[in-house]
Amino acid sequence: MKLNIEERSHFACSKLFEDKGLSDYARSQLISLMKRLIK
């Protein structure tokens, strides 16, 4: 399974969020922020 950099960082972030136990709202906010930063 090959992931591009955006997918890989996205996956790493969601793993991190799960470990931290962030709410779904906070997670979606951070993910959209990450997507803006990556572009």
mmJSON file of the N, C-alpha and C atoms, coordinates in Angstrom:
{"data_MODEL":{"atom_site":{
"group_PDB":["ATOM","ATOM","ATOM","ATOM","ATOM","ATOM","ATOM","ATOM","ATOM","ATOM","ATOM","ATOM","ATOM","ATOM","ATOM","ATOM","ATOM","ATOM","ATOM","ATOM","ATOM","ATOM","ATOM","ATOM","ATOM","ATOM","ATOM","ATOM","ATOM","ATOM","ATOM","ATOM","ATOM","ATOM","ATOM","ATOM","ATOM","ATOM","ATOM","ATOM","ATOM","ATOM","ATOM","ATOM","ATOM","ATOM","ATOM","ATOM","ATOM","ATOM","ATOM","ATOM","ATOM","ATOM","ATOM","ATOM","ATOM","ATOM","ATOM","ATOM","ATOM","ATOM","ATOM","ATOM","ATOM","ATOM","ATOM","ATOM","ATOM","ATOM","ATOM","ATOM","ATOM","ATOM","ATOM","ATOM","ATOM","ATOM","ATOM","ATOM","ATOM","ATOM","ATOM","ATOM","ATOM","ATOM","ATOM","ATOM","ATOM","ATOM","ATOM","ATOM","ATOM","ATOM","ATOM","ATOM","ATOM","ATOM","ATOM","ATOM","ATOM","ATOM","ATOM","ATOM","ATOM","ATOM","ATOM","ATOM","ATOM","ATOM","ATOM","ATOM","ATOM","ATOM","ATOM","ATOM","ATOM"],
"id":[1,2,3,4,5,6,7,8,9,10,11,12,13,14,15,16,17,18,19,20,21,22,23,24,25,26,27,28,29,30,31,32,33,34,35,36,37,38,39,40,41,42,43,44,45,46,47,48,49,50,51,52,53,54,55,56,57,58,59,60,61,62,63,64,65,66,67,68,69,70,71,72,73,74,75,76,77,78,79,80,81,82,83,84,85,86,87,88,89,90,91,92,93,94,95,96,97,98,99,100,101,102,103,104,105,106,107,108,109,110,111,112,113,114,115,116,117],
"type_symbol":["N","C","C","N","C","C","N","C","C","N","C","C","N","C","C","N","C","C","N","C","C","N","C","C","N","C","C","N","C","C","N","C","C","N","C","C","N","C","C","N","C","C","N","C","C","N","C","C","N","C","C","N","C","C","N","C","C","N","C","C","N","C","C","N","C","C","N","C","C","N","C","C","N","C","C","N","C","C","N","C","C","N","C","C","N","C","C","N","C","C","N","C","C","N","C","C","N","C","C","N","C","C","N","C","C","N","C","C","N","C","C","N","C","C","N","C","C"],
"label_atom_id":["N","CA","C","N","CA","C","N","CA","C","N","CA","C","N","CA","C","N","CA","C","N","CA","C","N","CA","C","N","CA","C","N","CA","C","N","CA","C","N","CA","C","N","CA","C","N","CA","C","N","CA","C","N","CA","C","N","CA","C","N","CA","C","N","CA","C","N","CA","C","N","CA","C","N","CA","C","N","CA","C","N","CA","C","N","CA","C","N","CA","C","N","CA","C","N","CA","C","N","CA","C","N","CA","C","N","CA","C","N","CA","C","N","CA","C","N","CA","C","N","CA","C","N","CA","C","N","CA","C","N","CA","C","N","CA","C"],
"label_alt_id":[null,null,null,null,null,null,null,null,null,null,null,null,null,null,null,null,null,null,null,null,null,null,null,null,null,null,null,null,null,null,null,null,null,null,null,null,null,null,null,null,null,null,null,null,null,null,null,null,null,null,null,null,null,null,null,null,null,null,null,null,null,null,null,null,null,null,null,null,null,null,null,null,null,null,null,null,null,null,null,null,null,null,null,null,null,null,null,null,null,null,null,null,null,null,null,null,null,null,null,null,null,null,null,null,null,null,null,null,null,null,null,null,null,null,null,null,null],
"label_comp_id":["MET","MET","MET","LYS","LYS","LYS","LEU","LEU","LEU","ASN","ASN","ASN","ILE","ILE","ILE","GLU","GLU","GLU","GLU","GLU","GLU","ARG","ARG","ARG","SER","SER","SER","HIS","HIS","HIS","PHE","PHE","PHE","ALA","ALA","ALA","CYS","CYS","CYS","SER","SER","SER","LYS","LYS","LYS","LEU","LEU","LEU","PHE","PHE","PHE","GLU","GLU","GLU","ASP","ASP","ASP","LYS","LYS","LYS","GLY","GLY","GLY","LEU","LEU","LEU","SER","SER","SER","ASP","ASP","ASP","TYR","TYR","TYR","ALA","ALA","ALA","ARG","ARG","ARG","SER","SER","SER","GLN","GLN","GLN","LEU","LEU","LEU","ILE","ILE","ILE","SER","SER","SER","LEU","LEU","LEU","MET","MET","MET","LYS","LYS","LYS","ARG","ARG","ARG","LEU","LEU","LEU","ILE","ILE","ILE","LYS","LYS","LYS"],
"label_asym_id":["A","A","A","A","A","A","A","A","A","A","A","A","A","A","A","A","A","A","A","A","A","A","A","A","A","A","A","A","A","A","A","A","A","A","A","A","A","A","A","A","A","A","A","A","A","A","A","A","A","A","A","A","A","A","A","A","A","A","A","A","A","A","A","A","A","A","A","A","A","A","A","A","A","A","A","A","A","A","A","A","A","A","A","A","A","A","A","A","A","A","A","A","A","A","A","A","A","A","A","A","A","A","A","A","A","A","A","A","A","A","A","A","A","A","A","A","A"],
"label_entity_id":["1","1","1","1","1","1","1","1","1","1","1","1","1","1","1","1","1","1","1","1","1","1","1","1","1","1","1","1","1","1","1","1","1","1","1","1","1","1","1","1","1","1","1","1","1","1","1","1","1","1","1","1","1","1","1","1","1","1","1","1","1","1","1","1","1","1","1","1","1","1","1","1","1","1","1","1","1","1","1","1","1","1","1","1","1","1","1","1","1","1","1","1","1","1","1","1","1","1","1","1","1","1","1","1","1","1","1","1","1","1","1","1","1","1","1","1","1"],
"label_seq_id":[1,1,1,2,2,2,3,3,3,4,4,4,5,5,5,6,6,6,7,7,7,8,8,8,9,9,9,10,10,10,11,11,11,12,12,12,13,13,13,14,14,14,15,15,15,16,16,16,17,17,17,18,18,18,19,19,19,20,20,20,21,21,21,22,22,22,23,23,23,24,24,24,25,25,25,26,26,26,27,27,27,28,28,28,29,29,29,30,30,30,31,31,31,32,32,32,33,33,33,34,34,34,35,35,35,36,36,36,37,37,37,38,38,38,39,39,39],
"pdbx_PDB_ins_code":[null,null,null,null,null,null,null,null,null,null,null,null,null,null,null,null,null,null,null,null,null,null,null,null,null,null,null,null,null,null,null,null,null,null,null,null,null,null,null,null,null,null,null,null,null,null,null,null,null,null,null,null,null,null,null,null,null,null,null,null,null,null,null,null,null,null,null,null,null,null,null,null,null,null,null,null,null,null,null,null,null,null,null,null,null,null,null,null,null,null,null,null,null,null,null,null,null,null,null,null,null,null,null,null,null,null,null,null,null,null,null,null,null,null,null,null,null],
"Cartn_x":[0.845,0.0,0.874,0.863,1.676,0.806,1.286,0.577,1.452,0.834,1.628,1.849,2.62,3.011,1.807,0.865,-0.315,-1.097,-1.31,-2.051,-1.307,0.017,0.811,0.75,0.912,0.853,-0.562,-1.544,-2.942,-3.196,-2.662,-2.812,-2.082,-0.86,-0.075,-0.808,-1.38,-2.115,-3.324,-4.072,-5.264,-4.894,-3.775,-3.294,-2.966,-2.261,-1.861,-3.098,-4.095,-5.308,-6.025,-6.059,-6.708,-6.004,-4.667,-3.899,-4.174,-4.303,-4.549,-6.004,-6.868,-8.278,-8.999,-8.608,-9.292,-10.69,-11.564,-12.916,-12.893,-13.951,-14.034,-13.972,-14.592,-14.584,-13.168,-12.456,-11.078,-10.219,-10.441,-9.669,-9.915,-11.179,-11.48,-10.904,-10.912,-10.317,-8.823,-8.127,-6.691,-6.382,-7.193,-6.953,-7.094,-8.123,-8.285,-7.14,-6.667,-5.513,-4.274,-4.042,-2.895,-2.959,-4.134,-4.281,-3.913,-4.311,-3.96,-2.459,-1.832,-0.389,0.407,-0.075,0.662,0.674,-0.422,-0.514,0.454],
"Cartn_y":[-1.202,0.0,1.242,1.958,3.17,4.398,5.257,6.503,7.668,8.698,9.883,10.66,11.718,12.429,13.0,13.547,14.126,13.05,11.919,10.826,10.298,10.202,9.654,10.581,11.888,12.83,12.876,12.751,12.737,11.537,10.38,9.16,9.295,9.825,10.006,10.941,12.002,12.953,12.3,11.539,10.923,9.895,9.187,8.264,9.044,10.142,10.985,11.493,11.946,12.468,11.392,10.176,9.082,8.843,8.867,8.647,9.756,10.989,12.115,12.168,11.488,11.465,12.767,13.43,14.664,14.352,15.316,15.138,15.134,14.618,14.576,15.98,16.945,18.318,18.867,18.703,19.191,18.497,17.206,16.443,16.976,17.209,17.695,19.091,19.921,21.25,21.153,20.299,20.143,19.553,18.62,18.006,19.038,19.872,20.882,21.892,22.201,23.09,22.463,21.194,20.485,20.494,20.239,20.221,21.578,22.682,24.013,24.236,23.751,23.938,23.152,21.958,21.093,21.673,22.291,22.812,23.963],
"Cartn_z":[0.0,0.0,0.0,-1.113,-1.203,-0.985,-0.116,0.156,-0.271,-0.808,-1.096,0.205,0.121,1.349,2.088,1.339,1.989,2.722,2.066,2.702,3.912,3.783,4.882,6.097,5.869,6.991,7.566,6.682,7.114,8.014,7.599,8.384,9.715,9.681,10.904,11.858,11.32,12.154,12.797,12.013,12.59,13.642,13.448,14.483,15.751,15.566,16.694,17.435,16.68,17.293,18.085,17.539,18.256,19.584,19.548,20.775,21.782,21.291,22.186,22.628,21.878,22.242,21.941,20.861,20.484,19.966,20.088,19.572,18.048,17.456,15.99,15.407,16.085,15.577,15.553,16.673,16.75,15.703,15.528,14.545,13.14,12.797,11.445,11.229,12.272,12.168,11.893,12.639,12.442,11.085,10.637,9.33,8.221,8.284,7.236,7.289,8.487,8.629,8.007,8.306,7.732,6.211,5.652,4.195,3.604,4.277,3.785,3.867,4.946,5.107,4.08,3.745,2.822,1.41,1.007,-0.364,-0.592],
"occupancy":[1.0,1.0,1.0,1.0,1.0,1.0,1.0,1.0,1.0,1.0,1.0,1.0,1.0,1.0,1.0,1.0,1.0,1.0,1.0,1.0,1.0,1.0,1.0,1.0,1.0,1.0,1.0,1.0,1.0,1.0,1.0,1.0,1.0,1.0,1.0,1.0,1.0,1.0,1.0,1.0,1.0,1.0,1.0,1.0,1.0,1.0,1.0,1.0,1.0,1.0,1.0,1.0,1.0,1.0,1.0,1.0,1.0,1.0,1.0,1.0,1.0,1.0,1.0,1.0,1.0,1.0,1.0,1.0,1.0,1.0,1.0,1.0,1.0,1.0,1.0,1.0,1.0,1.0,1.0,1.0,1.0,1.0,1.0,1.0,1.0,1.0,1.0,1.0,1.0,1.0,1.0,1.0,1.0,1.0,1.0,1.0,1.0,1.0,1.0,1.0,1.0,1.0,1.0,1.0,1.0,1.0,1.0,1.0,1.0,1.0,1.0,1.0,1.0,1.0,1.0,1.0,1.0],
"B_iso_or_equiv":[0.0,0.0,0.0,0.0,0.0,0.0,0.0,0.0,0.0,0.0,0.0,0.0,0.0,0.0,0.0,0.0,0.0,0.0,0.0,0.0,0.0,0.0,0.0,0.0,0.0,0.0,0.0,0.0,0.0,0.0,0.0,0.0,0.0,0.0,0.0,0.0,0.0,0.0,0.0,0.0,0.0,0.0,0.0,0.0,0.0,0.0,0.0,0.0,0.0,0.0,0.0,0.0,0.0,0.0,0.0,0.0,0.0,0.0,0.0,0.0,0.0,0.0,0.0,0.0,0.0,0.0,0.0,0.0,0.0,0.0,0.0,0.0,0.0,0.0,0.0,0.0,0.0,0.0,0.0,0.0,0.0,0.0,0.0,0.0,0.0,0.0,0.0,0.0,0.0,0.0,0.0,0.0,0.0,0.0,0.0,0.0,0.0,0.0,0.0,0.0,0.0,0.0,0.0,0.0,0.0,0.0,0.0,0.0,0.0,0.0,0.0,0.0,0.0,0.0,0.0,0.0,0.0],
"pdbx_formal_charge":[null,null,null,null,null,null,null,null,null,null,null,null,null,null,null,null,null,null,null,null,null,null,null,null,null,null,null,null,null,null,null,null,null,null,null,null,null,null,null,null,null,null,null,null,null,null,null,null,null,null,null,null,null,null,null,null,null,null,null,null,null,null,null,null,null,null,null,null,null,null,null,null,null,null,null,null,null,null,null,null,null,null,null,null,null,null,null,null,null,null,null,null,null,null,null,null,null,null,null,null,null,null,null,null,null,null,null,null,null,null,null,null,null,null,null,null,null],
"auth_seq_id":[1,1,1,2,2,2,3,3,3,4,4,4,5,5,5,6,6,6,7,7,7,8,8,8,9,9,9,10,10,10,11,11,11,12,12,12,13,13,13,14,14,14,15,15,15,16,16,16,17,17,17,18,18,18,19,19,19,20,20,20,21,21,21,22,22,22,23,23,23,24,24,24,25,25,25,26,26,26,27,27,27,28,28,28,29,29,29,30,30,30,31,31,31,32,32,32,33,33,33,34,34,34,35,35,35,36,36,36,37,37,37,38,38,38,39,39,39],
"auth_comp_id":["MET","MET","MET","LYS","LYS","LYS","LEU","LEU","LEU","ASN","ASN","ASN","ILE","ILE","ILE","GLU","GLU","GLU","GLU","GLU","GLU","ARG","ARG","ARG","SER","SER","SER","HIS","HIS","HIS","PHE","PHE","PHE","ALA","ALA","ALA","CYS","CYS","CYS","SER","SER","SER","LYS","LYS","LYS","LEU","LEU","LEU","PHE","PHE","PHE","GLU","GLU","GLU","ASP","ASP","ASP","LYS","LYS","LYS","GLY","GLY","GLY","LEU","LEU","LEU","SER","SER","SER","ASP","ASP","ASP","TYR","TYR","TYR","ALA","ALA","ALA","ARG","ARG","ARG","SER","SER","SER","GLN","GLN","GLN","LEU","LEU","LEU","ILE","ILE","ILE","SER","SER","SER","LEU","LEU","LEU","MET","MET","MET","LYS","LYS","LYS","ARG","ARG","ARG","LEU","LEU","LEU","ILE","ILE","ILE","LYS","LYS","LYS"],
"auth_asym_id":["A","A","A","A","A","A","A","A","A","A","A","A","A","A","A","A","A","A","A","A","A","A","A","A","A","A","A","A","A","A","A","A","A","A","A","A","A","A","A","A","A","A","A","A","A","A","A","A","A","A","A","A","A","A","A","A","A","A","A","A","A","A","A","A","A","A","A","A","A","A","A","A","A","A","A","A","A","A","A","A","A","A","A","A","A","A","A","A","A","A","A","A","A","A","A","A","A","A","A","A","A","A","A","A","A","A","A","A","A","A","A","A","A","A","A","A","A"],
"auth_atom_id":["N","CA","C","N","CA","C","N","CA","C","N","CA","C","N","CA","C","N","CA","C","N","CA","C","N","CA","C","N","CA","C","N","CA","C","N","CA","C","N","CA","C","N","CA","C","N","CA","C","N","CA","C","N","CA","C","N","CA","C","N","CA","C","N","CA","C","N","CA","C","N","CA","C","N","CA","C","N","CA","C","N","CA","C","N","CA","C","N","CA","C","N","CA","C","N","CA","C","N","CA","C","N","CA","C","N","CA","C","N","CA","C","N","CA","C","N","CA","C","N","CA","C","N","CA","C","N","CA","C","N","CA","C","N","CA","C"],
"pdbx_PDB_model_num":[1,1,1,1,1,1,1,1,1,1,1,1,1,1,1,1,1,1,1,1,1,1,1,1,1,1,1,1,1,1,1,1,1,1,1,1,1,1,1,1,1,1,1,1,1,1,1,1,1,1,1,1,1,1,1,1,1,1,1,1,1,1,1,1,1,1,1,1,1,1,1,1,1,1,1,1,1,1,1,1,1,1,1,1,1,1,1,1,1,1,1,1,1,1,1,1,1,1,1,1,1,1,1,1,1,1,1,1,1,1,1,1,1,1,1,1,1]
}}}
